[in-house]
């Protein structure tokens, strides 16, 4: 079975990388030496991964379930470079698939126990599904709603009758006396009592009908809860067996079980991710890792935090705690050298379009964050690079942001006063911005204005959608520049600056109805190297020099 693949399986033979920068580091501390060990995700490894994506896109079996895939660029003892590829967990129920790195050793030792436990788990799952589909649930809901409607109608009728009785009481008190008045009042009181009896009878009838159904549903829910506890216990038992038998090997030649590496407890799936599989295989086969890249393919993850074709770092719970051990035996990587630009200032692969003592503007590449993210694997950004590069870097503040996959002009201030003044210009819509994009289809109109309010669902970040009740006003001018085969090149001028504004206004049927090429989040299925959206112009008043600056960055696509 071929495991080591040649580069030409993924990229063209004449492929060259113009940017050798690292977009992410897999890193951890060696348990023995304490040295920080690092393995990069480079432009080359990302290009190889994109080649793998094209292969996955041509076979529907890879789209049946969403999962992480990864590649590892390695060097053989003779100096030749090869590629390993891996998938997380099982692929369509199989752990061993032709051409892919196998699972970490240990799974075969408990194959019988695993099969039996999985069969039990499946039986529990099916019973839970059956219990959740209990017909009495719908019956209870229907009857409950019917009784509630009867009670509401009765209450409305009784309220009307009560109002009439109050008017009659007032009338007879003014017209009747003595015994006639007493009899008339008693009749009204009796009517009120009868209506109370009527309501209590209906409530009693409701309880008699619904109580047996409630008891049955409660017993069913208790059984479901019991089954879920059984399922959790079985899963934990199986994971404990796996973790005790799974054995990882590092580049020092040392092997340890997952249980030994993480004695405090391991999340489900530890050891089944791409990174441990790839590094373990390389270590046990005398292969030197050069770079690695992991990405998601298939349907979006349950909580929508992973999107097909996007690159991701080591998961914090399962992979990151193992990195120090897995990378042990590799020499610590020195900081990557930064190429110098004219004037002696290092550019860190960020083309600087303009700079003075108050502000700096760069041409941000696609795939790089504008500012650091919250988590450890999202620290690399324009701001963090410049802060590490420039003498006054720690004072830098980003004035605005571009989406990670959007390229183009990004403006940063070198002091708080300049930042405040430029931010005010953005807020007051005094800054002129122009974007260029390629849309993944034909646009019927030539120009116009899109006015669609946008709202971000806090339960589904970062996705934005049109919402006329909760959305914020969002305006975009557009002009078709050219039609290129099945694609349309468009110039966008956003008049507001909402998150994903251009992407939603392009994709939504009430806008242009055609997503931007490469925009997987908003419906583009084409496999491309990037999101085809570029911030090409920025015009504003320099707050200190009191002159208009018109910055331009050539569209790279």
VENDAGI-V262426 format. One record per backbone hydrogen bond with DSSP energy under -0.5 kcal/mol. CO is the residue of the C=O (numbers start at 0). NH is the residue of the N-H. E is the energy in kcal/mol with one decimal. If there is no record, write none. Layout:
# VENDAGI-V262426
co: {CO | CO}
nh: {NH | NH}
e: {E | E}
This chain:
# VENDAGI-V262426
co: {2 | 4 | 5 | 6 | 6 | 11 | 15 | 17 | 20 | 23 | 24 | 25 | 27 | 29 | 34 | 34 | 36 | 38 | 39 | 39 | 40 | 40 | 41 | 42 | 43 | 44 | 45 | 46 | 47 | 48 | 49 | 50 | 51 | 52 | 53 | 54 | 55 | 58 | 59 | 66 | 67 | 68 | 69 | 70 | 71 | 71 | 72 | 72 | 73 | 74 | 75 | 79 | 81 | 82 | 83 | 84 | 85 | 89 | 90 | 93 | 94 | 96 | 103 | 104 | 105 | 106 | 107 | 109 | 110 | 111 | 112 | 113 | 114 | 115 | 116 | 117 | 118 | 119 | 120 | 121 | 122 | 123 | 124 | 125 | 126 | 127 | 128 | 129 | 130 | 133 | 133 | 134 | 135 | 136 | 137 | 138 | 139 | 140 | 141 | 142 | 143 | 144 | 145 | 146 | 147 | 148 | 149 | 150 | 151 | 152 | 153 | 154 | 155 | 156 | 157 | 158 | 159 | 160 | 161 | 162 | 163 | 164 | 165 | 166 | 167 | 168 | 169 | 170 | 170 | 171 | 176 | 176 | 177 | 178 | 179 | 180 | 181 | 182 | 183 | 184 | 185 | 186 | 187 | 188 | 189 | 190 | 191 | 192 | 193 | 194 | 195 | 196 | 197 | 198 | 199 | 200 | 201 | 202 | 203 | 204 | 205 | 206 | 207 | 208 | 209 | 210 | 211 | 212 | 213 | 214 | 215 | 216 | 217 | 218 | 219 | 220 | 221 | 222 | 223 | 224 | 225 | 226 | 227 | 228 | 229 | 230 | 231 | 232 | 233 | 234 | 235 | 236 | 237 | 238 | 239 | 240 | 241 | 241 | 242 | 242 | 245 | 247 | 249 | 253 | 255 | 256 | 257 | 259 | 261 | 266 | 268 | 271 | 272 | 273 | 274 | 275 | 276 | 277 | 278 | 279 | 280 | 281 | 281 | 282 | 286 | 287 | 290 | 292 | 293 | 294 | 295 | 296 | 300 | 305 | 306 | 309 | 311 | 314 | 314 | 318 | 318 | 319 | 319 | 321 | 322 | 323 | 324 | 325 | 326 | 327 | 329 | 336 | 338 | 338 | 340 | 344 | 346 | 348 | 350 | 350 | 353 | 357 | 358 | 359 | 360 | 360 | 361 | 361 | 362 | 363 | 364 | 368 | 369 | 374 | 375 | 377 | 379 | 380 | 381 | 382 | 383 | 384 | 385 | 389 | 391 | 392 | 396 | 402 | 403 | 403 | 404 | 406 | 407 | 409 | 410 | 410 | 411 | 412 | 414 | 415 | 416 | 417 | 418 | 419 | 420 | 421 | 422 | 423 | 424 | 424 | 425 | 429 | 430 | 431 | 433 | 433 | 434 | 435 | 436 | 436 | 437 | 438 | 438 | 445 | 447 | 448 | 449 | 449 | 452 | 453 | 454 | 454 | 456 | 459 | 462 | 464 | 466 | 471 | 473 | 474 | 474 | 475 | 476 | 477 | 478 | 481 | 481 | 482 | 483 | 486 | 487 | 487 | 488 | 488 | 489 | 489 | 490 | 491 | 492 | 497 | 499 | 500 | 501 | 502 | 503 | 504 | 505 | 507 | 507 | 514 | 515 | 516 | 517 | 518 | 518 | 519 | 522 | 525 | 529 | 530 | 531 | 532 | 533 | 533 | 534 | 535 | 536 | 537 | 538 | 539 | 539 | 541 | 546 | 548 | 548 | 550}
nh: {4 | 82 | 8 | 9 | 10 | 14 | 17 | 19 | 42 | 40 | 26 | 38 | 36 | 33 | 29 | 36 | 27 | 25 | 41 | 291 | 22 | 23 | 45 | 46 | 47 | 48 | 49 | 50 | 51 | 52 | 53 | 54 | 55 | 56 | 57 | 57 | 58 | 61 | 62 | 296 | 87 | 294 | 85 | 292 | 73 | 83 | 289 | 290 | 81 | 287 | 78 | 75 | 73 | 4 | 71 | 100 | 69 | 91 | 93 | 90 | 96 | 99 | 106 | 246 | 109 | 109 | 110 | 113 | 114 | 115 | 116 | 117 | 118 | 119 | 120 | 121 | 122 | 123 | 124 | 125 | 126 | 127 | 128 | 129 | 130 | 131 | 132 | 132 | 133 | 136 | 137 | 138 | 139 | 140 | 141 | 142 | 143 | 144 | 145 | 146 | 147 | 148 | 149 | 150 | 151 | 152 | 153 | 154 | 155 | 156 | 157 | 158 | 159 | 160 | 161 | 162 | 163 | 164 | 165 | 166 | 167 | 168 | 169 | 170 | 171 | 172 | 173 | 173 | 174 | 175 | 179 | 180 | 181 | 182 | 183 | 184 | 185 | 186 | 187 | 188 | 189 | 190 | 191 | 192 | 193 | 194 | 195 | 196 | 197 | 198 | 199 | 200 | 201 | 202 | 203 | 204 | 205 | 206 | 207 | 208 | 209 | 210 | 211 | 212 | 213 | 214 | 215 | 216 | 217 | 218 | 219 | 220 | 221 | 222 | 223 | 224 | 225 | 226 | 227 | 228 | 229 | 230 | 231 | 232 | 233 | 234 | 235 | 236 | 237 | 238 | 239 | 240 | 241 | 242 | 243 | 244 | 244 | 245 | 257 | 258 | 257 | 255 | 252 | 249 | 247 | 260 | 261 | 262 | 264 | 269 | 271 | 88 | 276 | 277 | 278 | 279 | 280 | 281 | 282 | 283 | 284 | 284 | 286 | 285 | 288 | 74 | 72 | 70 | 311 | 68 | 308 | 66 | 303 | 300 | 309 | 295 | 293 | 318 | 319 | 321 | 322 | 322 | 323 | 325 | 326 | 327 | 327 | 250 | 329 | 250 | 328 | 338 | 346 | 347 | 343 | 340 | 349 | 350 | 352 | 362 | 360 | 413 | 355 | 411 | 352 | 353 | 363 | 409 | 350 | 407 | 367 | 381 | 382 | 377 | 378 | 372 | 368 | 384 | 385 | 386 | 387 | 388 | 389 | 392 | 394 | 395 | 412 | 405 | 366 | 367 | 530 | 534 | 363 | 361 | 398 | 399 | 359 | 396 | 418 | 419 | 420 | 421 | 422 | 423 | 424 | 425 | 426 | 427 | 429 | 430 | 428 | 431 | 432 | 538 | 535 | 536 | 491 | 533 | 438 | 489 | 516 | 440 | 487 | 479 | 477 | 450 | 451 | 475 | 466 | 471 | 456 | 464 | 459 | 462 | 456 | 454 | 470 | 453 | 451 | 494 | 495 | 449 | 492 | 447 | 490 | 483 | 488 | 484 | 486 | 483 | 438 | 489 | 480 | 481 | 436 | 491 | 478 | 434 | 476 | 500 | 503 | 504 | 505 | 506 | 507 | 511 | 513 | 510 | 512 | 439 | 518 | 531 | 519 | 521 | 523 | 522 | 524 | 527 | 531 | 532 | 437 | 406 | 435 | 535 | 408 | 552 | 433 | 550 | 431 | 541 | 548 | 545 | 541 | 539 | 550 | 537}
e: {-0.7 | -2.5 | -1.8 | -2.3 | -2.4 | -1.8 | -0.6 | -0.5 | -0.8 | -2.6 | -0.6 | -2.8 | -3.2 | -2.1 | -2.8 | -0.6 | -1.8 | -3.4 | -0.6 | -2.2 | -2.4 | -0.8 | -2.2 | -2.1 | -2.3 | -2.3 | -2.3 | -1.7 | -1.9 | -2.1 | -1.6 | -1.3 | -2.4 | -2.5 | -0.8 | -0.8 | -1.5 | -1.8 | -1.7 | -2.4 | -2.2 | -2.8 | -2.5 | -2.0 | -0.6 | -2.4 | -3.4 | -1.3 | -2.3 | -2.4 | -2.5 | -3.4 | -2.7 | -2.7 | -2.3 | -2.8 | -2.4 | -0.7 | -1.5 | -3.0 | -0.6 | -2.2 | -1.0 | -1.6 | -0.7 | -1.0 | -1.3 | -3.0 | -2.6 | -2.5 | -2.6 | -2.9 | -2.0 | -2.1 | -2.8 | -2.2 | -2.2 | -2.4 | -2.3 | -2.5 | -2.2 | -2.5 | -2.4 | -2.2 | -2.6 | -2.3 | -1.0 | -0.5 | -1.4 | -1.5 | -0.6 | -2.0 | -2.8 | -2.2 | -2.6 | -2.6 | -2.9 | -2.1 | -2.1 | -2.6 | -2.4 | -2.1 | -2.2 | -2.9 | -2.3 | -2.5 | -2.6 | -2.6 | -2.3 | -2.2 | -3.1 | -2.3 | -1.8 | -2.4 | -2.6 | -1.9 | -2.0 | -2.5 | -2.3 | -1.7 | -2.4 | -2.9 | -1.8 | -2.1 | -3.2 | -2.1 | -0.9 | -0.5 | -0.9 | -3.3 | -0.9 | -1.0 | -1.8 | -2.5 | -2.1 | -2.3 | -2.2 | -2.0 | -1.7 | -2.3 | -2.5 | -2.0 | -1.8 | -2.3 | -2.6 | -1.8 | -1.6 | -2.4 | -2.5 | -2.0 | -2.3 | -2.4 | -1.9 | -2.2 | -2.4 | -2.5 | -2.4 | -2.2 | -2.4 | -2.0 | -2.7 | -2.6 | -0.5 | -0.6 | -2.8 | -2.4 | -2.2 | -2.6 | -2.6 | -2.4 | -2.2 | -2.7 | -2.2 | -2.0 | -2.4 | -2.5 | -2.2 | -2.6 | -2.4 | -1.9 | -2.2 | -2.8 | -2.4 | -2.4 | -2.7 | -2.5 | -2.4 | -2.3 | -2.6 | -2.7 | -2.5 | -2.0 | -2.4 | -3.1 | -1.6 | -1.2 | -0.5 | -3.4 | -0.6 | -1.9 | -1.4 | -2.1 | -1.7 | -2.2 | -3.0 | -2.1 | -2.4 | -0.6 | -1.8 | -1.7 | -2.3 | -2.5 | -1.5 | -2.8 | -2.7 | -2.5 | -2.1 | -2.3 | -2.5 | -2.2 | -0.8 | -0.6 | -2.6 | -0.8 | -0.6 | -2.4 | -3.2 | -2.4 | -2.2 | -3.1 | -3.4 | -2.3 | -2.4 | -1.2 | -2.1 | -1.8 | -0.5 | -1.1 | -2.5 | -1.8 | -0.9 | -1.0 | -0.5 | -2.6 | -2.5 | -0.5 | -1.0 | -0.6 | -2.2 | -1.5 | -0.5 | -0.5 | -1.9 | -0.7 | -1.8 | -1.7 | -2.0 | -0.6 | -0.6 | -2.8 | -3.2 | -3.2 | -2.4 | -2.7 | -2.2 | -1.6 | -1.0 | -2.4 | -0.5 | -2.2 | -1.3 | -2.4 | -1.9 | -1.9 | -0.7 | -4.7 | -0.7 | -2.3 | -2.4 | -2.3 | -1.6 | -1.3 | -2.9 | -1.6 | -1.7 | -1.6 | -3.1 | -1.5 | -2.4 | -0.6 | -0.5 | -2.8 | -2.9 | -2.2 | -2.1 | -0.8 | -2.5 | -2.2 | -2.1 | -2.6 | -2.3 | -2.6 | -2.5 | -1.9 | -1.5 | -2.0 | -2.7 | -2.3 | -3.1 | -0.7 | -1.4 | -0.5 | -0.6 | -2.5 | -1.3 | -1.9 | -2.5 | -2.5 | -0.5 | -2.9 | -2.9 | -1.3 | -1.6 | -3.4 | -2.5 | -0.5 | -0.5 | -2.0 | -1.7 | -3.0 | -0.6 | -2.2 | -2.2 | -1.2 | -0.7 | -2.7 | -1.8 | -2.1 | -1.3 | -2.4 | -1.2 | -3.3 | -2.8 | -1.8 | -2.9 | -0.5 | -2.9 | -0.6 | -2.0 | -1.9 | -3.4 | -0.6 | -3.1 | -1.6 | -2.6 | -0.5 | -1.8 | -3.0 | -2.5 | -1.8 | -2.6 | -2.7 | -1.8 | -1.9 | -3.1 | -2.0 | -2.5 | -2.0 | -1.7 | -2.8 | -2.5 | -2.8 | -1.5 | -0.7 | -2.4 | -1.4 | -0.6 | -0.8 | -0.5 | -1.9 | -1.7 | -1.9 | -2.7 | -1.1 | -2.2 | -2.2 | -1.9 | -3.0 | -2.5 | -0.5 | -3.2 | -1.8 | -3.4 | -2.0 | -0.6 | -2.1}
